[in-house]
Amino acid sequence: MIEQRERVRATLNVDIAKITIDNDSGVPIWLQLRNRLIYLIDTGSFGVGDKLPTMRELAVNLGVNYNTISKVYRDIERDGYITSVRGKGTFVAEAAPCTNGGSEAGVALARDFVRQCREIGIPESDMMDLLKRALEE
C-alpha cells in the first residue's frame, strides 16, 4: 500500500502540499479549494500540462469529502483551468484563462470578501479597516 502511494506521488507534477484549506476560516471548503487551485495555476506554481492529484487522493490528503473535490474539479474544468483525460488524469490546461500572476484569483477573493461582508451587514467604510487588521495579524 505504501509503495502504491509513493508510485502515485511520483507521477504527479505538482506539490500536493501546496493545496491547503483552513477549516476555521468560515469560507466554504469547496470555495477555498477552488480559489487555491486557480491561484496556484495563475501564479505558475502549477504549470501547463502538470498532472494534478486524483480526486480521491486529494480528498484523502485534505480530509475532505470526495464529492467536494469532484465539484471543484468540474467547476475549474468548466472555467478552462484544467482538463481531464479519461484513464490518464487531470492536467493544467494549455490555455488557462489567466496567467497574470494570480491577479484574477486575488480579485475573486476580494469579491468574495466584499460579498460576505455585505451579507452580514458590514458597511463598506469598515471593510478596509477589517483588511488592515487582518494583514497586521
Wavefront OBJ file of the C-alpha trace (Angstrom):
o trace
v 0.000 0.000 0.000
v 2.791 2.463 0.881
v 4.661 1.590 -2.314
v 1.497 2.287 -4.311
v 1.124 5.747 -2.708
v 4.758 6.567 -3.441
v 4.307 5.445 -7.054
v 1.228 7.686 -7.437
v 3.028 10.661 -5.902
v 6.000 10.124 -8.202
v 3.746 10.564 -11.241
v 2.372 13.921 -10.064
v 3.927 17.058 -11.440
v 2.600 19.265 -8.629
v 3.439 19.590 -4.960
v 0.302 18.376 -3.217
v 1.418 20.138 -0.020
v 0.685 23.492 -1.722
v -3.009 22.594 -1.859
v -4.316 23.663 1.519
v -7.587 24.537 3.226
v -8.426 26.241 6.513
v -11.266 24.533 8.354
v -11.631 27.518 10.701
v -11.891 30.280 8.085
v -15.664 30.357 7.643
v -15.230 30.223 3.855
v -16.779 27.068 2.368
v -14.183 24.365 1.770
v -15.091 23.952 -1.905
v -14.593 27.685 -2.480
v -11.262 27.724 -0.620
v -10.063 24.793 -2.694
v -11.299 26.287 -5.957
v -9.612 29.609 -5.242
v -6.387 27.922 -4.108
v -6.116 25.776 -7.239
v -6.825 28.745 -9.516
v -4.233 30.805 -7.652
v -1.595 28.061 -7.983
v -2.300 27.804 -11.719
v -2.375 31.586 -12.263
v 0.924 32.143 -10.477
v 2.673 29.351 -12.361
v 3.170 27.123 -9.318
v 1.259 24.544 -11.336
v 2.404 24.797 -14.940
v 0.702 23.934 -18.199
v 0.432 20.168 -18.570
v 1.190 19.417 -14.918
v -0.762 16.451 -13.606
v -2.978 17.195 -10.624
v -3.720 14.694 -7.861
v -6.667 12.399 -8.414
v -9.898 13.457 -6.755
v -9.668 10.528 -4.362
v -6.072 11.241 -3.454
v -6.812 14.904 -2.796
v -9.916 14.033 -0.755
v -7.925 11.671 1.455
v -4.963 14.050 1.743
v -7.143 17.018 2.794
v -9.700 15.002 4.762
v -12.477 16.336 2.543
v -15.440 14.537 1.012
v -14.795 13.166 -2.487
v -17.904 14.945 -3.806
v -16.462 18.298 -2.723
v -13.274 17.669 -4.702
v -15.314 16.474 -7.667
v -17.375 19.674 -7.598
v -14.229 21.835 -7.562
v -12.555 19.922 -10.403
v -15.738 20.136 -12.529
v -16.053 23.842 -11.790
v -12.496 24.803 -12.707
v -12.543 22.488 -15.713
v -15.658 24.280 -16.947
v -13.787 27.577 -16.473
v -10.883 26.295 -18.577
v -8.165 25.956 -15.935
v -7.806 22.186 -16.090
v -8.628 19.359 -18.443
v -9.437 15.737 -17.643
v -8.323 12.862 -19.824
v -10.183 9.645 -19.142
v -7.815 6.983 -17.849
v -4.863 9.406 -17.719
v -5.738 12.041 -15.121
v -6.377 15.728 -14.697
v -3.936 18.290 -16.043
v -3.438 22.055 -16.063
v -4.981 23.270 -19.324
v -2.825 24.572 -22.162
v -4.794 27.807 -22.376
v -5.679 28.623 -18.784
v -7.945 31.691 -18.659
v -5.489 33.803 -16.694
v -1.719 33.805 -16.437
v -1.153 37.229 -14.934
v 0.454 36.350 -11.626
v -2.709 35.487 -9.767
v -4.456 38.829 -10.000
v -7.696 37.222 -11.230
v -7.669 34.860 -8.263
v -6.987 37.831 -5.987
v -9.875 39.773 -7.475
v -12.136 36.744 -6.995
v -11.108 36.533 -3.342
v -11.707 40.258 -2.874
v -15.160 39.944 -4.431
v -15.957 37.068 -2.084
v -14.800 39.147 0.876
v -16.976 42.105 -0.149
v -19.980 39.858 -0.797
v -19.623 38.148 2.571
v -19.262 41.480 4.362
v -22.407 42.762 2.685
v -24.289 39.579 3.592
v -23.609 40.121 7.284
v -24.251 43.862 7.148
v -20.741 45.307 7.377
v -20.671 48.772 5.781
v -18.153 49.464 3.024
v -16.446 52.045 5.195
v -15.460 49.301 7.670
v -14.233 46.759 5.093
v -10.816 48.405 4.625
v -10.302 48.540 8.397
v -11.047 44.827 8.579
v -8.499 44.096 5.860
v -5.838 46.207 7.570
v -6.423 44.425 10.876
v -6.224 41.025 9.176
v -2.955 41.994 7.483
v -1.471 43.015 10.825
v -2.214 39.602 12.375
l 1 2 3 4 5 6 7 8 9 10 11 12 13 14 15 16 17 18 19 20 21 22 23 24 25 26 27 28 29 30 31 32 33 34 35 36 37 38 39 40 41 42 43 44 45 46 47 48 49 50 51 52 53 54 55 56 57 58 59 60 61 62 63 64 65 66 67 68 69 70 71 72 73 74 75 76 77 78 79 80 81 82 83 84 85 86 87 88 89 90 91 92 93 94 95 96 97 98 99 100 101 102 103 104 105 106 107 108 109 110 111 112 113 114 115 116 117 118 119 120 121 122 123 124 125 126 127 128 129 130 131 132 133 134 135 136 137
